[in-house]
Amino acid sequence: MTDDIVVLGSGYAGTGAVKRLERELDGEADITWISDVDHHLVLHESHRVIRNPDVRDNITFDCEELKAPSTRFVNARVESLDTDERVIELGDGSTVDYDYVLVAFGSRTAFFGIDGLEEHSLTLKSLQDALDVHEAVKDAAAEATKEDPAQVVVGGAGLSGIQSAGEIAEFRDRHRAPIDIHLVEGLDSVFPNNDPVVQAKLRKLLEAADIEIMTGEFIGEVDEETVYIGEETELDYDVLLWTGGITGQEAAATAEVEQDERSHRINAEHDFTTSDDRVFAIGDAALIDQPGEEMPAPPTAQAAWQAADVAGVNLARAVRGQPLETWTHEDKGTLISVGDDAVAHDVIFVGDVVETFGGPAAELLKKAVAARWINDVAGLGAAAKAFPDM
């Protein structure tokens, strides 16, 4: 009897795992791919859509076209995962049985209990989110004047917040729009808990883009007009984009597997197995143990991309009853864009690790990394088409 393998999610983790699994199995098992969107989004380039919505055509790829003909794709939201019965319940009330399931449906934005934040902010976790931010910024600018500019607040100065603020600045400059941009970070620096050299380079690029940086005090409350920062600062806004942190999907909480009690991200070993031997987990949905390390693998596109390849192999090995491979995250560096500028940090360049650099070399490298992923999932033609917009 043929085993049924189900992969949940069409992000880096899910898409990469499906592509590798198809190559590994070659028809040995039935594959079902389930996602609440019908496309794969190159999420780490989604901020480009804030400046120019046309970029979406180069960073989204139809799941039906990406998959092999033998793989069944189901466009539906996962509501629950019954690990006892090995049944997945979908939003339309239908169910899908599995012998093995890979939970790779990503995460949600975390709002940390801040009053009013979820109700009044935009987020950046999907293509539609990016389009919504573009429309909100455009509409706010249309109603503003030089004397009374639109106020755009970006909460969180991590990777997503920095890149989003940079794209809003590019939109402002391209359209000569009256917009003030504020980047708010509760910790003491942009790109917190990272190398001071790269923090300084990013700050310099942000300031050169005329983005006001506000660090050292957390957002405590939000209402429909004002962001309250610390004990004394009140910042009126027209658009509020929140990029500060992740938590697990609601469906993850229904699975009877070991998981973080607060975030419901699933605990996984470094071969992606969980406390249920029929459930595997990777990407933002998981906390993947790293041998010898106190912290799990980081919830980054780079880590999900690496993990997906091994996860596809391990699902095939599980079906065959073979020993599983282990995976350890290899940090290949960080690439961050601020509009058309970029900073590269701790990247492997011509065989050596280069600590921090910017300029055209960093910009080109960031484009190349995005194009490489697109080539892996959609082919060389798609990568070449997307390259100029990265």
MARVEXMI-26181 format. One line per 10 residues: number of its first residue (from 1); their letters; for each residue x negated, y negated, z of C-alpha. Coordinates in pm, whole numbers, plus 50000, padded with zeros to 5 digits. Each point is the difference from the previous one (the first is absolute). Layout:
N
NUM> A> X Y Z | ...
// end
This chain:
390
1> MTDDIVVLGS> 50000 50000 50000 | 49862 49659 49900 | 49925 49753 50278 | 50163 49657 50002 | 49762 49711 50073 | 50150 49656 50065 | 49803 49676 49998 | 50161 49697 50163 | 49896 49657 49873 | 49863 49838 49683
11> GYAGTGAVKR> 49726 49782 50147 | 49629 50073 49971 | 50025 50304 50227 | 50307 50158 49842 | 49915 49924 49638 | 49639 50109 50032 | 50101 50321 50175 | 50258 50087 49735 | 49751 49948 49719 | 49737 50220 50168
21> LERELDGEAD> 50254 50261 50107 | 50126 50036 49644 | 49646 50065 49879 | 49928 50248 50279 | 50318 50206 49979 | 50054 50015 49626 | 50349 50147 50048 | 49932 50223 50302 | 50263 49816 50210 | 50293 49766 49944
31> ITWISDVDHH> 49928 49632 50075 | 50264 49745 50097 | 49897 49636 50032 | 50232 49772 50197 | 49979 49621 50030 | 50241 49718 50078 | 49860 49807 49701 | 49968 50137 49648 | 49647 49870 49946 | 49649 49999 50136
41> LVLHESHRVI> 49879 49651 50099 | 49633 49906 50018 | 50073 49843 50337 | 49661 49841 50064 | 50059 49786 49688 | 50367 49920 50072 | 49906 49655 50132 | 49924 49905 49637 | 50376 50007 49935 | 50045 49705 50238
51> RNPDVRDNIT> 49815 49782 49751 | 50130 50161 49681 | 50291 50251 49996 | 49894 50127 49657 | 49710 50180 50168 | 50251 50260 50122 | 50001 50162 49655 | 49632 50087 50044 | 50008 50126 50359 | 50315 50213 50003
61> FDCEELKAPS> 50024 50344 49840 | 50314 50208 49955 | 49983 50319 50206 | 50177 50197 49727 | 49719 49907 49763 | 49721 50068 50251 | 50109 50349 50100 | 49959 50326 49812 | 50311 50132 49821 | 50026 50288 50248
71> TRFVNARVES> 50017 49767 50304 | 50346 49888 50107 | 50028 49634 50101 | 50283 49886 50230 | 50061 49628 50045 | 50151 49989 50350 | 49930 49884 50352 | 49900 50260 50257 | 50233 49980 50298 | 49878 50290 50211
81> LDTDERVIEL> 49768 50297 50007 | 50126 50319 50169 | 49685 50199 50069 | 50190 50295 50151 | 50210 50059 49689 | 49738 49854 49762 | 50255 49765 49850 | 49967 49637 49893 | 50318 49790 50010 | 50023 49716 49749
91> GDGSTVDYDY> 50188 49673 50007 | 50270 50122 49762 | 50082 50291 50230 | 49825 50265 49790 | 49728 50224 50137 | 49674 50150 49873 | 49852 50319 50142 | 49626 50046 50032 | 49739 50258 50085 | 49733 49731 50041
101> VLVAFGSRTA> 50050 49625 50021 | 49751 49716 49976 | 50117 49691 50188 | 49849 49708 49808 | 50283 49747 50004 | 49792 49721 50147 | 50096 49755 50270 | 50218 49703 50084 | 49894 49653 50109 | 49966 49969 50377
111> FFGIDGLEEH> 50157 49694 50164 | 49877 50070 50356 | 50325 49891 50162 | 49945 49632 49911 | 50337 49827 50026 | 50142 49903 49661 | 49700 50116 49797 | 50162 50293 49820 | 50318 49803 49934 | 49832 49694 49848
121> SLTLKSLQDA> 49681 50122 49831 | 49913 50154 49667 | 49762 50295 49981 | 49770 50152 49738 | 50048 50376 49988 | 50158 50046 49657 | 50032 49853 49653 | 50334 49848 50093 | 49840 49838 50304 | 49737 49835 49778
131> LDVHEAVKDA> 50267 49876 49759 | 50201 49863 50294 | 49697 49808 50126 | 49942 49854 49653 | 50362 49886 49973 | 50002 49854 50352 | 49680 49802 49938 | 50124 49881 49660 | 50337 49891 50140 | 49843 49823 50296
141> AAEATKEDPA> 49759 49814 49770 | 50286 49893 49771 | 50177 49832 50292 | 49686 49834 50137 | 49825 49672 49921 | 49647 49870 50043 | 50123 49802 50298 | 50182 50300 50145 | 49817 50315 49880 | 50129 50353 50046
151> QVVVGGAGLS> 49857 50172 50306 | 49889 50360 49945 | 49881 50197 50302 | 49814 50331 49966 | 49986 50195 50324 | 49700 50228 50040 | 49653 49938 49855 | 49910 50357 49918 | 49949 50125 49647 | 50360 49953 49887
161> GIQSAGEIAE> 50045 49659 50162 | 49678 49857 49858 | 50071 50124 49648 | 50361 49882 50010 | 49901 49652 50118 | 49748 49987 49716 | 50265 50084 49741 | 50241 49741 50138 | 49720 49744 49966 | 49945 50106 49638
171> FRDRHRAPID> 50374 49960 49932 | 49989 49654 50159 | 49701 49892 49793 | 50123 50148 49672 | 50338 49825 50029 | 49876 49691 50185 | 50260 50084 50259 | 50035 49805 50326 | 49921 50281 50245 | 49816 50010 50332
181> IHLVEGLDSV> 49870 50346 50094 | 49932 50108 50358 | 49826 50330 50084 | 50069 50098 50362 | 49797 50262 50186 | 50034 50078 50372 | 49642 50122 50034 | 49702 49767 49984 | 49904 50036 49634 | 50127 50092 49658
191> FPNNDPVVQA> 49950 50366 49904 | 49985 50088 50372 | 49761 50259 50145 | 49776 49990 49696 | 49650 49876 49924 | 49954 49627 50080 | 49823 49947 49667 | 50298 50115 49795 | 50236 49810 50231 | 49804 49681 49935
201> KLRKLLEAAD> 50004 50053 49622 | 50374 50059 50001 | 50063 49693 50213 | 49796 49793 49758 | 50202 50124 49701 | 50331 49945 50180 | 49905 49647 50100 | 49881 49928 49645 | 50347 50107 49884 | 50150 49739 50237
211> IEIMTGEFIG> 50157 50257 50230 | 50033 49895 50363 | 49863 50270 50230 | 50151 50028 50347 | 49833 50262 50221 | 49990 50084 50370 | 50370 49987 50085 | 50274 50249 49925 | 50342 49938 49853 | 50238 50033 50294
221> EVDEETVYIG> 50339 49925 49848 | 50162 49909 49668 | 50331 49836 49916 | 50146 49904 49663 | 49791 49682 49978 | 49700 50027 50235 | 49714 50233 50088 | 49899 49962 50367 | 49629 50068 50048 | 49846 50037 50344
231> EETELDYDVL> 50149 49780 50268 | 49990 49663 49827 | 49989 50023 49619 | 50317 49980 49793 | 49967 50042 49625 | 50301 49932 49778 | 50015 50219 49691 | 50186 50052 49675 | 49849 50343 49929 | 49863 50241 50259
241> LWTGGITGQE> 49805 50307 49887 | 49909 50251 50272 | 49713 50242 49932 | 49898 50098 50353 | 49987 50372 50056 | 50173 50331 49924 | 50222 50256 50166 | 50140 50335 49889 | 50304 50061 49784 | 50327 50073 50179
251> AAATAEVEQD> 50022 50346 49843 | 49671 50100 50162 | 50161 49976 50342 | 50239 50282 49907 | 49721 50251 49934 | 49920 50239 50285 | 49625 49956 49974 | 49750 49829 50227 | 49997 49626 49934 | 49927 49668 50162
261> ERSHRINAEH> 50294 49923 50228 | 50016 49630 49912 | 49922 49988 49629 | 50111 50355 49903 | 49697 50039 49779 | 49935 50374 49982 | 49690 50150 50163 | 49797 50197 49744 | 49673 50189 50009 | 49724 49921 49752
271> DFTTSDDRVF> 50140 50267 49768 | 50340 49818 50015 | 50174 50277 50195 | 50236 49904 50282 | 50145 50183 50300 | 50232 50174 49752 | 49799 50215 49757 | 50246 49926 49718 | 49970 49622 50035 | 49702 49800 49872
281> AIGDAALIDQ> 49963 49623 50037 | 49776 49734 49842 | 49982 49626 49931 | 50164 49733 50213 | 50256 50257 50120 | 49728 50185 50190 | 49737 49959 50267 | 49727 50220 49855 | 49740 50123 50244 | 49638 49930 49911
291> PGEEMPAPPT> 49745 50231 50165 | 49764 49813 50230 | 50198 49677 49971 | 50226 49841 50261 | 50229 49845 49739 | 50198 50180 49726 | 49937 49933 49632 | 50092 49641 49908 | 50339 49930 49837 | 49848 49865 49680
301> AQAAWQAADV> 50049 50060 49630 | 49643 50127 49980 | 50055 50262 50272 | 50334 50114 49853 | 49841 50031 49656 | 49718 50218 50137 | 50230 50209 50219 | 50253 50068 49723 | 49750 50194 49795 | 49918 50240 50285
311> AGVNLARAVR> 50365 50023 50107 | 50098 50123 49655 | 49730 50268 50022 | 50111 50104 50349 | 50366 50037 49910 | 49898 50234 49720 | 49771 50189 50237 | 50281 50032 50256 | 50223 50158 49737 | 49725 50250 49916
321> GQPLETWTHE> 49915 50070 50364 | 49647 49865 49954 | 49790 49804 50252 | 50061 49625 49992 | 49746 49733 49920 | 49926 49724 50250 | 49983 49631 49921 | 49801 49720 50157 | 50061 49643 49892 | 49703 49844 49823
331> DKGTLISVGD> 50010 49623 50024 | 49890 49872 49661 | 50033 49636 50096 | 50261 49726 49989 | 50107 49782 49710 | 50217 49695 50073 | 50132 49743 49757 | 50086 49638 50075 | 50172 49896 49680 | 49750 50042 49718
341> DAVAHDVIFV> 49707 50023 50241 | 49897 50310 50192 | 49775 50128 50276 | 49841 50345 50004 | 49871 50148 50325 | 49797 50316 50069 | 50057 50134 49650 | 49785 50259 49830 | 49841 49819 49707 | 49751 50178 49771
351> GDVVETFGGP> 49934 50259 50269 | 49944 49756 50287 | 50235 49852 50258 | 50029 49624 49948 | 50121 49823 50313 | 50189 49694 49875 | 50021 49811 49672 | 50247 49793 49802 | 50022 49836 49660 | 50052 50166 49661
361> AAELLKKAVA> 49840 50329 50109 | 50253 50043 50283 | 50289 49902 49772 | 49891 50249 49734 | 49954 50279 50254 | 50349 49947 50143 | 50148 50017 49651 | 49803 50315 49927 | 50123 50180 50314 | 50364 49923 49920
371> ARWINDVAGL> 49950 50109 49640 | 49838 50324 50113 | 50304 50096 50206 | 50236 49914 49715 | 49789 50211 49767 | 50023 50293 50242 | 50379 49996 50018 | 50111 49847 49668 | 49709 50024 49756 | 49738 49781 49840
381> GAAAKAFPDM> 50243 49797 49789 | 50198 49888 50305 | 49678 49913 50183 | 49871 49790 49711 | 50332 49817 49972 | 50007 49919 50372 | 49636 49900 50036 | 50039 49625 49917 | 50272 49954 50264 | 49814 50165 50287
// end
